Structures are given as structure tokens and as C-alpha cells.
Amino acid sequence: MREAASKIVSREVLREKLAEHKRLGRSIVFANGCFDTLHVGHIRYLEGARREGDVLVVGVNADSSVCNLKGPGRPILDENARAELVAALRCVDFVVLFAEPNVEALLEDLRPDVHAKGTDYTTDTVPERAVATRLGIRVAIVGDPKEHSTRELLASIRKEPHA
């Protein structure tokens, strides 16, 4: 099995692996996103998330949820390709796919120590803030300013060159 692919696990397997890490006293960080065409903003977000703890778990939106969030023509890459690209990053320990519109159920299920979100959020606008607070999960805003987006990258690629 390819190394990156071995990091992509089911929720059930992930729960077992995280329980072992917690028994060893390691802190778990959870980050999530669509990661449709990986760009530098994604890398900086995930590296920032990793600095918040010992083990980084990344939830990758399934194709159905990307389509609902981003609209027609998305995702560009299918969920398995996006998950494998994220898993190939050195800072990522585990990847799990999810189809829900947000990660509240994953936070309930996995109980990470930290929920990392990008700088397009504030601690007050994180959609899962109430669930994280109830579960005692610290919310961390990480990464660089939101100056990179897949939408802008695609628009740039589609733009015709000037003569």
C-alpha cells in the first residue's frame, strides 16, 4: 500500500488509533476542508494546525458535500484523490472522509483536543463553535491570511491570456 493511502482511514479505525494516542498522552488536532486542488494556503493552514498538537487528523469533504458547498462543476478532483493528496503531506497523520455539511458529528465522535480552522473564520464564526465548547475542545485559528482560494485559482486558469 502507498504510504499516503495508508493514512486514509475509516471513522471506526480512526477512533481506535486516536484512543491509543490519547492513552500515550498525545494531543489530537482536527482540521477540515474540501482541498479541491491543493494550494499554498492549504499547506499553511495544515502546518499551522499541526503546530497546535501532536497528532493531526484532517477531515476531507466527500464529493457530495463539496458539490453542495461549492456549486456545479465542483469538486475538480474526486474525494479519493483529494484525500490522498492531503495524506501525502508530512504534517498530516490521518485523513477521514465525511459527507455531512459540517464537522459537528466528527467532533462528537473523535473528541480531539483542538479544532483548527483557517483565518477566514474567527473564534466567534466557527460553525462548530457551540459543539466544540460543549465538548471542551479548544478552537484555534491557524494559517496565513485568506489570500488563496481554489475559486480564484480556477478563475485564473480559465482566463484567456491577453494578446
ROMI-664470 format. One record per residue: x, y, z of N, C-alpha, C in turn. Coordinates in steps of 0.02 Angstrom, whole numbers. Layout:
REC    n.x    n.y    n.z   ca.x   ca.y   ca.z    c.x    c.y    c.z
REC      X      Y      Z      X      Y      Z      X      Y      Z
...
END
This chain:
REC    n.x    n.y    n.z   ca.x   ca.y   ca.z    c.x    c.y    c.z
REC     42    -59      0      0      0      0     44     62      0
REC     23    113    -37     59    176    -38     55    209     31
REC    110    242     51    113    272    118     56    321    129
REC     44    366     81    -10    416     89    -77    381     98
REC    -91    331     56   -155    297     59   -165    262    127
REC   -111    242    159   -117    207    223   -140    255    279
REC   -135    320    268   -157    369    318   -232    383    313
REC   -264    361    259   -336    371    249   -373    314    283
REC   -412    331    334   -443    279    374   -518    293    384
REC   -554    240    401   -625    247    417   -632    279    487
REC   -691    303    502   -702    332    569   -690    281    624
REC   -710    219    612   -702    167    663   -628    155    678
REC   -588    147    625   -516    136    633   -484    198    665
REC   -505    256    644   -477    318    670   -491    324    745
REC   -551    308    767   -567    311    839   -519    268    879
REC   -505    207    854   -458    161    889   -388    190    891
REC   -364    216    835   -297    244    832   -290    305    877
REC   -341    347    879   -338    407    921   -342    389    995
REC   -379    337   1012   -383    315   1082   -313    295   1106
REC   -275    262   1063   -207    242   1082   -163    303   1090
REC   -167    351   1045   -127    413   1051   -145    449   1115
REC   -210    452   1132   -231    487   1193   -204    450   1255
REC   -205    384   1253   -177    345   1309   -104    361   1320
REC    -69    377   1266      2    394   1270     13    468   1286
REC    -41    505   1298    -35    575   1318    -26    624   1261
REC    -39    603   1201    -31    647   1143    -94    688   1132
REC    -86    751   1112   -143    794   1098   -162    787   1024
REC   -228    785   1013   -255    775    946   -283    840    919
REC   -264    857    858   -288    916    823   -330    893    764
REC   -387    925    754   -431    908    698   -437    970    654
REC   -426    962    589   -435   1014    539   -479    985    483
REC   -509   1027    443   -552   1000    390   -556   1048    331
REC   -578   1021    274   -588   1062    215   -602   1020    154
REC   -615   1055     99   -628   1022     35   -562   1002      1
REC   -513   1047      4   -447   1035    -27   -453   1016   -100
REC   -495   1053   -136   -506   1041   -207   -454   1080   -246
REC   -404   1047   -269   -343   1073   -298   -301   1106   -243
REC   -258   1067   -215   -215   1087   -159   -174   1148   -178
REC   -173   1200   -135   -133   1259   -147    -96   1280    -83
REC    -55   1331    -89    -11   1351    -34    -50   1371     29
REC   -109   1399     21   -150   1416     79   -169   1354    119
REC   -184   1300     84   -199   1237    118   -139   1212    158
REC    -81   1215    127    -20   1191    160     -7   1232    224
REC    -13   1297    219      0   1340    277    -53   1328    332
REC   -115   1317    313   -168   1301    361   -152   1235    398
REC   -135   1183    360   -122   1118    391    -58   1119    433
REC     -7   1153    410     54   1158    450     41   1197    515
REC     -1   1249    510    -20   1287    569    -60   1243    617
REC   -105   1203    590   -145   1158    632   -100   1108    668
REC    -51   1081    633     -6   1032    663     32   1060    722
REC     49   1124    719     86   1156    774     43   1162    838
REC    -22   1149    832    -66   1154    891    -67   1091    933
REC    -35   1037    909    -36    975    948     11    923    920
REC      1    861    941     47    806    923     25    765    863
REC    -40    757    854    -67    715    801   -118    756    762
REC   -109    760    695   -156    798    653   -200    751    613
REC   -265    759    625   -317    723    588   -350    774    542
REC   -359    757    478   -391    802    431   -454    769    403
REC   -510    803    411   -572    782    381   -576    813    311
REC   -587    771    261   -593    795    192   -665    784    170
REC   -696    838    146   -765    835    123   -773    785     66
REC   -823    742     71   -840    695     18   -865    735    -42
REC   -865    704   -100   -887    738   -161   -956    770   -155
REC  -1003    734   -124  -1071    760   -118  -1073    825    -79
REC  -1035    830    -25  -1036    891     14   -999    948    -20
REC   -946    933    -58   -911    985    -96   -959   1016   -147
REC   -996    975   -182  -1044    999   -231  -1095   1044   -198
REC  -1120   1024   -140  -1169   1065   -104  -1139   1130    -80
REC  -1076   1130    -58  -1044   1190    -32  -1019   1237    -87
REC   -991   1208   -141   -956   1249   -191   -995   1259   -256
REC  -1046   1217   -268  -1087   1227   -328  -1068   1181   -385
REC  -1103   1190   -442  -1093   1148   -501  -1020   1149   -525
REC   -997   1093   -550   -930   1088   -577   -877   1074   -524
REC   -897   1068   -462   -850   1053   -408   -872    989   -375
REC   -828    948   -351   -756    960   -349   -722    947   -416
REC   -662    974   -423   -621    961   -482   -591    891   -476
REC   -563    876   -418   -535    810   -405   -583    770   -362
REC   -587    704   -373   -633    664   -333   -607    656   -262
REC   -651    634   -218   -635    631   -146   -575    587   -130
REC   -566    533   -167   -509    489   -153   -443    523   -172
REC   -442    558   -228   -382    594   -249   -366    650   -199
REC   -418    688   -179   -407    743   -131   -382    716    -64
REC   -411    661    -41   -389    631     22   -317    608     18
REC   -298    577    -38   -229    553    -45   -178    610    -49
REC   -196    664    -82   -152    723    -85   -140    751    -15
REC   -194    758     24   -187    784     92   -146    735    134
REC   -160    671    127   -124    620    166    -49    619    150
REC    -31    639     91     40    639     71     81    693    105
REC     47    741    136     83    794    171    114    768    235
REC    177    786    247    214    762    306    179    780    371
REC    147    839    374    116    862    436     51    826    454
REC     24    787    408    -41    753    418    -29    681    440
REC    -64    662    495    -58    593    520   -114    548    495
REC   -175    574    493   -233    535    472   -281    578    431
REC   -316    546    384   -367    579    344   -430    537    348
REC   -487    571    356   -551    538    357   -599    577    312
REC   -637    542    271   -687    574    228   -751    584    267
REC   -788    638    252   -853    648    284   -900    682    235
REC   -964    664    239  -1014    689    192  -1061    741    224
REC  -1058    749    290  -1102    796    323  -1086    868    303
REC  -1133    914    312  -1121    984    293  -1070   1020    338
REC  -1059    994    398  -1008   1022    443   -978    964    482
REC   -931    979    526   -895    926    561   -917    915    633
REC   -976    938    650  -1001    929    718  -1002    855    738
REC  -1027    811    694  -1030    740    710   -959    711    719
REC   -912    733    679   -843    709    686   -813    732    752
REC   -826    794    771   -801    818    836   -830    777    893
REC   -894    762    888   -928    720    939   -896    651    942
REC   -883    623    883   -859    555    877   -785    549    897
REC   -744    596    875   -671    590    883   -645    624    946
REC   -679    675    970   -660    712   1031   -587    735   1030
REC   -568    774    978   -499    799    977   -489    851   1033
REC   -427    868   1046   -412    920   1095   -420    989   1065
REC   -406    994    999   -406   1059    964   -444   1051    899
REC   -485   1101    883   -518   1105    818   -488   1166    783
REC   -448   1153    731   -414   1207    695   -454   1229    634
REC   -462   1294    628   -497   1323    571   -452   1376    540
REC   -464   1390    476   -424   1439    440   -441   1511    458
REC   -401   1557    433   -409   1628    450   -469   1661    417
REC   -507   1624    377   -570   1651    352   -624   1648    406
REC   -607   1619    464   -651   1616    522   -622   1656    579
REC   -664   1673    627   -642   1698    692   -669   1647    742
REC   -646   1651    804   -672   1603    853   -747   1609    861
REC   -776   1667    845   -849   1677    850   -887   1651    790
REC   -854   1643    732   -890   1622    672   -879   1549    653
REC   -840   1512    690   -829   1441    676   -897   1406    682
REC   -920   1373    628   -987   1342    629   -997   1291    686
REC   -944   1257    706   -950   1205    757   -931   1230    827
REC   -929   1296    836   -906   1326    898   -945   1301    959
REC  -1012   1297    954  -1052   1276   1011  -1037   1204   1031
REC  -1030   1160    982  -1014   1090    996   -944   1085   1026
REC   -897   1121    998   -828   1120   1024   -827   1144   1097
REC   -862   1198   1111   -865   1224   1179   -896   1173   1227
REC   -951   1143   1207   -985   1093   1249   -939   1034   1264
REC   -898   1014   1215   -855    956   1223   -786    974   1254
REC   -774   1037   1266   -709   1057   1294   -653   1056   1243
REC   -670   1065   1180   -620   1065   1126   -599   1138   1114
REC   -535   1151   1116   -510   1218   1103   -512   1232   1029
REC   -537   1291   1010   -538   1312    940   -476   1355    927
REC   -439   1340    875   -379   1378    856   -386   1402    785
REC   -374   1466    774   -374   1494    706   -302   1493    683
REC   -289   1459    627   -220   1448    604   -213   1461    530
REC   -151   1467    508   -136   1478    438   -122   1551    424
REC   -111   1566    360    -98   1634    341   -163   1668    321
REC   -162   1734    309   -223   1769    288   -253   1736    226
REC   -318   1736    222   -353   1703    167   -343   1742    102
REC   -284   1732     73   -267   1765     10   -262   1715    -47
REC   -280   1652    -33   -275   1600    -83   -342   1563    -82
REC   -368   1548   -141   -429   1508   -143   -430   1468   -207
REC   -461   1410   -204   -468   1369   -263   -510   1405   -315
REC   -562   1441   -293   -605   1478   -339   -564   1528   -380
REC   -520   1566   -346   -478   1614   -382   -428   1580   -427
REC   -399   1524   -405   -352   1486   -446   -386   1462   -510
REC   -447   1435   -503   -483   1411   -562   -501   1469   -609
REC   -520   1526   -582   -536   1584   -624   -474   1606   -662
REC   -416   1605   -630   -354   1624   -663   -336   1576   -719
REC   -346   1512   -707   -331   1462   -758   -378   1469   -818
REC   -441   1484   -804   -491   1490   -858   -486   1554   -897
REC   -454   1605   -869   -449   1670   -901   -406   1665   -964
REC   -429   1694  -1018   -390   1692  -1079   -332   1740  -1074
REC   -274   1720  -1100   -216   1766  -1099   -228   1827  -1142
REC   -200   1883  -1121   -206   1945  -1160   -157   1942  -1218
REC   -179   1968  -1275   -136   1969  -1335    -88   2026  -1334
END
